[in-house]
């Protein structure tokens, strides 16, 4: 069970009101946590990140001090605070509200009215912290829910899925925010068909999402999303772009980048296979796995589930770069600098050697130089490599070429000569670090 909302009851008498049970019966995703003294309350707040706190004015601390203490806690999300007290003076009520309470009620309030007030606060709190486009919980809420479920997991295992809509930003730049918003809304609708009320879906950035689910469901969800999104993605492009199969980045008259259609890459980690020290480690691990999936062509997913044969978790390895540069001095400079950046670098003198190295060691990126305007050998080589190895990134540099012709050959990026080395290295890092 994934708990999406938590209510903390601060009451020295314990759970002595029947509406506690009623709350859980009305909404299975609400979990009750109790504290019978102020001494352990701050730790409980930090650990569970409650959405709403009900504080009875019957513990070893004044209600005003309780409010001040709660508001001083460093949490991801500001909880709603309701104070219940026998105090009836207006002066004291105002004092408590000024100290940070969101609501003040008499302990004689009926169970029915208290239920309505609690769920009204929870609903308003949920709506306030939702993305206006997708209506999903935003980053802080998502982090809070990951954190609390790690704390409450006990013997139940949980899978954390990080999803990224790849190539969304350039799509937004070229097609505009209205089309981009419809794309995201459609993607979210697809996700919702794959999960149920026992799962959680949140949004942590413009095109990044988190799903919490059971480990046995995670890979099935990922497979469905990859398949469904690849089918629907072309419908968001013009007929001309669909015919080409890609779009060309705008904003630079010289450099040209071949941008594939939007796809989805998914990284999955599970508490079944490892213990996480906190929500930050869990999210960081899922994002690292997602970056590996993103390096593949089209929609893809990867999991940290140990392989049956080796039992090892997926680990990152240094990226391999193949350079074919006719300028020997430049080739040496490129290979030496890239090796200093911890890449594995090989060089080739002609396309025959390029094919041999590709078949033998499968580089992650090829830097291909085209010197002769009339020569088509390198472009044919680029096309052939992309057909057989679509995951390999190819950057073509040239002093005299039409960038559309080069991109049509399958190159991911055309960069004209002379170019700045820093700019080239920046593009290489983006491609190999999963930022493109």
C-alpha positions in Angstrom: 0.0 0.0 0.0 1.4 3.4 -1.0 0.4 6.1 1.4 -0.3 9.4 -0.4 -1.5 11.4 2.6 -0.5 11.2 6.3 -2.2 12.8 9.3 -0.3 13.3 12.5 -2.3 13.3 15.7 -0.6 15.0 18.7 -2.6 13.9 21.7 -1.5 12.9 25.1 -4.6 10.7 25.5 -3.8 8.7 22.4 -6.4 7.7 19.8 -9.5 8.3 21.8 -11.7 9.7 19.1 -13.7 7.4 16.7 -13.2 9.6 13.7 -9.6 8.5 13.4 -10.8 5.1 12.2 -13.4 6.7 10.1 -10.8 8.7 8.2 -8.9 5.6 7.1 -12.2 3.9 6.2 -13.2 6.8 3.9 -9.8 7.0 2.2 -7.5 4.0 2.1 -4.6 6.2 1.0 -4.7 8.2 4.3 -2.4 6.9 7.1 -2.6 8.0 10.8 0.5 8.6 12.8 0.3 9.5 16.5 2.4 11.3 19.0 1.6 11.5 22.8 4.1 14.1 23.8 6.0 17.0 22.2 9.4 15.3 22.9 9.2 13.0 19.9 7.0 15.1 17.7 9.7 17.0 15.8 11.4 13.8 14.8 8.1 12.3 13.7 7.3 15.4 11.5 10.7 15.2 9.8 10.5 11.4 9.2 6.9 11.2 7.8 6.3 14.7 6.4 2.6 14.7 7.3 0.1 16.6 5.1 -2.0 17.6 8.1 -1.4 17.8 11.8 -4.1 17.8 14.5 -2.7 19.1 17.7 -4.8 18.7 20.9 -4.1 21.3 23.5 -3.6 18.7 26.2 0.1 17.8 26.1 3.1 19.1 28.0 3.4 22.3 26.0 1.3 25.4 25.4 -0.7 25.4 22.1 1.1 28.6 20.9 4.5 26.9 21.5 3.3 23.8 19.7 2.4 25.9 16.6 5.7 27.8 16.7 7.7 24.5 17.1 5.9 22.8 14.2 6.5 25.8 11.9 10.2 25.8 12.8 10.7 22.2 11.5 12.5 22.0 8.1 10.2 20.0 5.9 9.8 19.6 2.2 6.2 20.6 2.4 4.3 22.9 4.8 1.7 20.8 6.6 -1.8 22.0 7.4 -2.1 22.6 11.2 -5.4 22.2 13.1 -5.5 23.0 16.8 -8.2 21.5 19.0 -8.6 23.1 22.4 -11.0 23.8 25.3 -9.8 27.4 25.2 -12.6 29.7 24.2 -11.2 33.2 24.6 -10.8 35.1 21.3 -7.5 36.5 22.4 -6.0 33.0 22.8 -7.5 31.9 19.5 -5.9 34.8 17.7 -2.6 34.1 19.4 -2.6 30.5 18.2 -3.6 31.4 14.7 -0.8 34.0 14.5 1.7 31.3 15.8 1.0 29.2 12.6 -2.2 27.3 13.0 -4.4 27.1 9.9 -7.6 26.2 11.8 -8.7 26.4 15.4 -11.6 24.4 16.7 -13.2 23.4 20.0 -12.6 19.8 21.2 -16.4 19.6 21.3 -16.7 19.8 17.5 -18.7 17.0 16.0 -17.0 14.1 14.3 -18.9 14.8 11.1 -17.8 18.4 10.9 -14.2 17.5 11.8 -14.2 15.0 8.9 -15.4 17.6 6.5 -12.8 20.1 7.6 -9.9 17.7 7.5 -10.7 16.5 3.9 -11.4 20.0 2.8 -7.9 21.0 4.0 -6.3 18.0 2.4 -8.1 18.6 -0.9 -7.2 22.3 -1.0 -3.6 21.4 -0.1 -3.4 18.8 -2.9 -4.9 21.2 -5.5 -2.5 24.0 -4.5 0.6 21.9 -5.1 -0.5 20.5 -8.5 1.0 21.2 -11.9 -1.4 23.5 -13.7 -0.9 21.6 -17.1 -1.0 18.0 -15.9 -2.8 18.4 -12.6 -0.1 16.1 -11.0 1.6 16.6 -7.7 4.7 18.8 -8.1 8.3 18.1 -7.1 8.1 18.8 -3.4 5.0 16.8 -3.0 6.5 13.9 -5.0 9.7 13.9 -2.9 7.6 14.0 0.3 5.6 10.9 -0.8 8.7 9.0 -1.8 10.3 9.9 1.5 7.3 8.8 3.6 6.8 5.5 1.8 10.4 4.6 2.3 9.9 5.3 6.0 6.7 3.3 6.2 7.5 0.4 3.8 8.3 -2.1 6.5 8.1 -5.5 4.8 6.4 -4.2 1.6 8.7 -3.6 -1.3 8.3 -0.6 -3.6 9.6 0.2 -7.1 10.5 3.8 -8.0 10.2 4.6 -11.7 11.7 7.8 -13.2 10.3 8.7 -16.6 11.6 11.3 -18.9 10.0 12.5 -22.2 13.1 12.7 -24.3 13.5 15.5 -26.9 10.6 17.4 -25.3 12.5 20.7 -25.0 13.4 21.0 -28.7 9.9 19.9 -29.5 8.5 22.7 -27.4 10.9 25.2 -29.0 9.9 24.3 -32.6 6.2 23.4 -32.2 5.3 25.8 -29.4 4.0 25.5 -25.8 0.4 24.7 -26.8 1.4 21.6 -28.8 3.9 20.7 -26.1 1.3 20.9 -23.3 -1.1 18.7 -25.3 1.8 16.2 -25.7 2.4 16.1 -22.0 -1.3 15.8 -21.2 -1.6 12.9 -23.6 1.5 11.2 -22.1 0.0 11.6 -18.6 -3.3 10.1 -19.8 -1.4 7.1 -21.2 0.4 6.6 -17.8 -2.9 6.7 -15.9 -4.3 3.9 -18.0 -1.3 1.7 -16.8 -1.6 2.4 -13.1 -4.3 2.2 -10.5 -5.4 3.9 -7.2 -2.7 1.9 -5.3 0.1 3.5 -7.3 1.4 7.1 -7.3 2.2 9.4 -10.2 4.0 12.8 -9.7 5.9 15.3 -11.8 9.3 16.5 -10.7 10.2 18.8 -13.6 8.8 20.0 -16.9 9.1 16.6 -18.6 10.2 14.3 -15.8 7.8 12.0 -13.8 7.9 9.6 -10.9 5.8 6.4 -10.5 5.7 4.5 -7.3 4.3 1.0 -7.6 4.9 -2.6 -6.7 8.1 -4.2 -8.1 6.2 -6.9 -9.9 4.2 -4.3 -11.9 7.0 -1.8 -12.7 8.5 -3.6 -15.7 5.1 -4.3 -17.2 4.1 -0.6 -16.9 7.4 0.4 -18.5 7.0 -2.0 -21.5 3.4 -0.7 -22.0 4.5 2.9 -21.9 7.3 2.4 -24.3 5.0 0.7 -26.8 2.1 3.1 -26.4 4.1 6.3 -26.6 6.1 5.3 -29.7 2.7 4.7 -31.4 1.2 8.0 -30.5 4.3 10.3 -30.8 4.2 10.8 -34.6 0.7 12.2 -34.4 2.2 15.3 -32.8 4.4 16.1 -35.8 3.6 17.6 -39.2 3.3 15.3 -42.2 6.6 16.7 -43.6 8.5 15.9 -40.4 6.8 12.4 -40.2 8.0 11.7 -43.7 11.6 12.7 -42.7 11.4 10.9 -39.4 13.1 13.7 -37.5 13.2 17.5 -37.0 16.1 20.0 -37.3 16.9 22.3 -34.4 16.4 26.0 -35.1 18.2 29.0 -33.7 21.6 28.5 -35.3 22.1 29.0 -39.0 25.4 27.0 -39.0 25.2 24.1 -36.6 22.4 21.6 -37.4 21.1 18.9 -35.0 19.0 16.0 -36.1 16.4 15.6 -33.3 14.5 12.3 -33.2 10.8 12.3 -32.3 9.9 12.4 -28.6 10.2 9.1 -26.8 10.2 8.0 -23.2 13.1 6.6 -21.2 12.5 4.9 -17.9 14.8 3.9 -15.0 13.5 1.5 -12.4 14.9 0.8 -8.9 13.4 -1.3 -6.2 13.6 -1.6 -2.4 13.5 -5.4 -3.0 17.1 -5.4 -4.2 18.7 -2.6 -2.2 18.2 -0.4 0.9 18.2 3.3 0.3 19.5 5.7 3.0 16.9 8.3 2.0 14.6 9.6 -0.8 17.5 11.5 -2.4 19.5 8.3 -3.0 16.5 6.5 -4.3 15.6 9.2 -6.8 19.3 9.6 -7.8 19.6 5.9 -8.5 16.4 5.8 -10.6 17.7 8.8 -12.6 21.1 7.2 -13.2 19.4 4.0 -14.5 17.1 6.2 -16.7 20.2 7.9 -18.2 21.4 4.5 -19.4 18.0 3.8 -20.9 18.0 7.2 -22.6 21.2 6.4 -24.5 19.3 3.8 -26.5 17.4 4.6 -29.7 13.7 5.4 -29.2 11.7 4.6 -26.1 13.5 2.3 -23.7 13.6 1.2 -20.0 16.1 -0.4 -17.7 15.8 -1.9 -14.3 18.3 -2.4 -11.4 16.9 -6.0 -11.1 19.9 -8.3 -10.8 20.4 -10.6 -13.9 19.9 -14.3 -13.2 23.2 -15.2 -14.6 25.5 -12.7 -12.8 23.3 -11.2 -10.1 24.9 -7.8 -10.6 23.2 -4.5 -10.7 23.6 -2.4 -13.8 26.7 -0.1 -13.5 27.9 2.7 -15.7 31.0 2.1 -17.8 33.2 4.7 -19.6 31.8 5.8 -22.9 33.8 5.0 -26.1 34.4 7.5 -28.8 35.7 6.8 -32.4 37.4 9.7 -34.2 38.0 9.9 -38.0 39.7 13.2 -38.5 42.0 13.8 -41.6 43.9 16.5 -39.8 46.4 14.5 -37.8 47.3 17.3 -35.4 43.6 17.9 -34.7 42.9 14.2 -34.3 45.7 13.9 -31.7 44.4 17.0 -29.8 40.8 15.6 -29.8 41.8 12.1 -28.7 44.2 13.3 -26.0 41.7 15.8 -24.5 38.8 13.4 -24.6 40.9 10.7 -22.8 41.6 13.3 -20.1 37.8 13.6 -19.8 37.7 9.8 -19.0 36.4 8.7 -22.4 37.8 5.7 -24.2 39.0 6.9 -27.5 40.0 5.2 -30.8 41.0 6.7 -34.1 40.5 5.7 -37.7 42.0 7.0 -41.0 39.3 5.9 -43.4 35.7 4.5 -43.5 37.0 0.9 -43.8 38.7 1.3 -40.4 35.6 2.9 -39.0 33.5 -0.1 -40.0 36.0 -2.5 -38.5 36.2 -0.6 -35.2 32.4 -0.3 -35.0 31.9 -4.0 -35.4 34.7 -4.8 -33.0 34.2 -2.4 -30.1 30.8 -0.7 -30.7 31.6 3.0 -29.8 29.0 5.2 -28.2 29.8 8.2 -30.4 31.6 8.7 -33.7 33.2 12.0 -34.7 33.4 11.9 -38.5 35.2 14.5 -40.6 34.2 15.2 -44.2 36.8 17.1 -46.1 35.8 16.9 -49.8 32.6 18.5 -50.9 32.1 16.0 -53.7 32.8 12.9 -51.6 29.8 10.9 -50.5 31.8 8.0 -49.0 31.5 9.3 -45.4 27.8 10.0 -45.7 27.1 6.5 -47.0 29.2 5.2 -44.1 27.1 7.3 -41.7 23.9 6.0 -43.2 25.0 2.4 -43.0 26.2 2.6 -39.4 22.9 4.3 -38.3 20.9 1.6 -40.0 22.7 -1.2 -38.2 23.5 0.6 -34.9 20.9 3.3 -34.3 22.1 3.9 -30.7 25.5 5.2 -31.8 25.6 9.0 -31.9 27.3 10.5 -34.9 28.7 14.0 -35.2 29.9 15.1 -38.6 32.2 18.1 -39.0 32.9 19.7 -42.4 34.0 23.0 -43.9 31.6 22.8 -46.9 28.4 20.9 -46.7 24.7 21.3 -46.7 23.5 20.5 -43.1 20.2 19.0 -44.3 22.1 16.6 -46.6 24.3 15.6 -43.7 21.4 15.1 -41.3 19.5 13.1 -43.9 22.4 10.6 -43.8 21.6 9.9 -40.2 24.1 12.2 -38.4 22.9 13.5 -35.0 24.8 16.7 -35.3 26.5 18.8 -38.0 29.1 21.2 -36.8 30.9 23.4 -39.4 34.6 23.9 -39.5 36.4 25.7 -38.0 34.8 25.1 -34.7 35.7 25.8 -31.1 36.9 22.8 -29.2 34.9 23.8 -26.1 31.7 23.8 -28.1 32.4 20.4 -29.7 33.3 18.9 -26.3 30.1 20.4 -24.8 28.0 18.6 -27.5 29.9 15.3 -26.9 29.2 15.5 -23.2 25.5 16.3 -23.8 25.1 13.3 -26.1 27.0 10.8 -23.8 25.7 12.0 -20.5 22.1 11.6 -21.5 21.3 15.3 -21.7 20.1 15.2 -25.3 
